[in-house]
Amino acid sequence: MKPTVILELDPSASALLDLLVELGHLDEEMLETVNDRFLDLPLVSGAITIDDVRRVVAAVVFENLDKLDDEFRRMLETEWGLLLY
């Protein structure tokens, strides 16, 4: 049995992740992948930062672009810079 790992997100990182889920940028599968990737991060500050969230989410979304429908891709093109840069 794997030990339970609890990761801490700083407030801005948590807010961004919540926003990305609420806006529909992350489905359940992608969110699970993002959470798994958080476990592999070398945490310098002791908590996941907003920059960590941006980096991990961008990678996961990019890896899943071929699975996304055209409308979602257009939405990403419009909102990507506002959300992740």
C-alpha positions in Angstrom: 0.0 0.0 0.0 1.3 3.4 -1.0 1.7 6.0 1.8 -0.7 8.9 1.5 1.1 12.0 0.5 -0.4 15.4 1.2 0.9 18.3 -0.9 0.5 21.9 0.0 -0.4 24.5 -2.6 0.3 28.1 -1.9 -2.9 30.2 -2.1 -2.3 31.6 -5.6 -1.5 28.1 -6.9 -4.7 26.7 -5.4 -6.8 29.5 -6.8 -5.4 29.0 -10.3 -5.9 25.3 -10.2 -9.5 25.8 -9.0 -10.1 28.3 -11.8 -8.7 26.0 -14.5 -11.1 23.2 -13.3 -14.1 25.6 -13.0 -13.5 26.9 -16.5 -13.3 23.4 -17.9 -9.7 23.6 -18.9 -8.9 20.4 -17.0 -11.2 17.4 -17.1 -11.0 14.7 -14.4 -8.4 12.7 -16.2 -6.1 15.7 -16.8 -6.5 16.9 -13.3 -5.5 13.4 -12.0 -2.4 13.6 -14.2 -1.6 17.1 -12.9 -1.9 15.9 -9.3 0.4 12.9 -10.1 3.0 15.2 -11.6 2.9 17.4 -8.6 4.2 14.4 -6.6 7.3 14.4 -8.8 8.2 18.1 -8.3 11.3 19.0 -6.3 9.7 21.4 -3.9 12.1 24.1 -3.0 9.7 26.3 -1.1 7.9 23.4 0.6 4.7 24.1 -1.3 3.6 24.0 -4.9 3.7 27.5 -6.3 1.6 29.2 -9.0 4.6 28.8 -11.4 4.6 25.0 -10.7 0.9 24.8 -11.5 1.4 26.8 -14.8 4.3 24.6 -15.9 2.6 21.3 -15.0 -0.8 22.2 -16.4 0.7 23.6 -19.6 2.6 20.3 -20.2 -0.5 18.1 -19.5 -2.8 20.2 -21.7 -0.2 20.2 -24.5 0.1 16.4 -24.2 -3.6 16.0 -24.6 -4.2 18.5 -27.4 -5.0 15.7 -29.9 -7.9 14.5 -27.6 -9.5 17.9 -27.3 -12.4 19.0 -29.6 -12.0 22.0 -31.9 -14.1 24.3 -29.7 -12.0 23.6 -26.7 -8.8 24.3 -28.7 -10.1 27.6 -29.9 -11.0 28.5 -26.3 -7.4 27.7 -25.2 -6.0 29.8 -28.0 -8.0 32.8 -26.6 -7.5 32.2 -22.9 -4.1 30.4 -22.7 -2.0 33.5 -22.4 -4.2 35.0 -19.7 -4.3 31.9 -17.6 -0.9 30.4 -17.9 1.6 33.3 -18.6 
